[in-house]
Amino acid sequence: MRDLNAQEVADASTELRQAIDQCGYYPDVVSDSLAIAIAGEPIRAFVLQHEPTFDRDEVRRHITILCLTPTRLIVGHTDEHAADDLIRAPYASTSTEAIPLPRVNAVVVNRVVPNPAGYASGKADPAVSGGGEVVLTIGWGMVNRIDLEPAVCADPNCEADHGYTGSVAADDISLRISAAADGPAGIQQVLDFARALSFATSR
């Protein structure tokens, strides 16, 4: 029997709201949108990424929030838009998706660790403290990426058509966090979230 993980008894709902408020990006809109999907469950872990997108000569903001509850992975996106022909004032659009944990079939963590010779387990992680980055990719079967390339044989002079070869990978969401853009705390947060999600989906 597994020991009870601290993530299973903690509720980070207050910390999540504080992080949304500190971000300052339509906090009530973002929080109310998430609340519908969270539906009163406690938050075991979360990661928040606030990033600008460039639309010609204007900058638009985008926020992605991943939340882990005892039963589900919550994915929330909020974007801002300029006025258009249908809506005469600037507006925000939000979307949330709630994925039951048994459906999560891939948690992929790619890390860039500067100065790997100085890496020592149990000490400060160079990826956190010194300019590294982490890409967290989560799959639950909604989106599959197919990478194809021409197949070749071992004969360098062969001109025959060998068709294509490739791979299929689950790629429902991918989040890139870098120390340069998001700070060491951002990298530590995504690593902690990946650890909690991996633990939750291992049972």
KAFEN-V671548 format. One record per pair of residues at least 12 apart in sequence whose C-alpha atoms are under 6 Angstrom apart, sorted by sequence separation. I is the first residue (numbers start at 1). J is the second residue. If there is no record, write none. Layout:
<<I & J> <I & J>>
//
This chain:
<<50 & 62> <64 & 76> <80 & 92> <151 & 163> <50 & 63> <64 & 77> <79 & 92> <113 & 126> <151 & 164> <49 & 63> <63 & 77> <79 & 93> <113 & 127> <150 & 164> <151 & 165> <49 & 64> <63 & 78> <78 & 93> <149 & 164> <48 & 64> <62 & 78> <78 & 94> <149 & 165> <48 & 65> <62 & 79> <77 & 94> <148 & 165> <47 & 65> <77 & 95> <114 & 132> <148 & 166> <47 & 66> <61 & 80> <76 & 95> <113 & 132> <147 & 166> <46 & 66> <76 & 96> <112 & 132> <147 & 167> <46 & 67> <75 & 96> <112 & 133> <146 & 167> <45 & 67> <75 & 97> <111 & 133> <146 & 168> <45 & 68> <74 & 97> <111 & 134> <145 & 168> <44 & 68> <74 & 98> <110 & 134> <145 & 169> <43 & 68> <44 & 69> <73 & 98> <110 & 135> <144 & 169> <43 & 69> <73 & 99> <109 & 135> <144 & 170> <42 & 69> <72 & 99> <109 & 136> <144 & 171> <72 & 100> <108 & 136> <143 & 171> <72 & 101> <108 & 137> <143 & 172> <13 & 43> <71 & 101> <107 & 137> <11 & 42> <12 & 43> <107 & 138> <139 & 170> <11 & 43> <12 & 44> <106 & 138> <139 & 171> <11 & 44> <106 & 139> <139 & 172> <105 & 139> <104 & 139> <105 & 140> <138 & 173> <104 & 140> <137 & 173> <7 & 44> <103 & 140> <137 & 174> <136 & 174> <136 & 175> <135 & 175> <135 & 176> <134 & 176> <134 & 177> <133 & 177> <133 & 178> <133 & 179> <132 & 179> <131 & 179> <131 & 180> <129 & 184> <128 & 184> <128 & 187> <47 & 190> <45 & 193>>
//
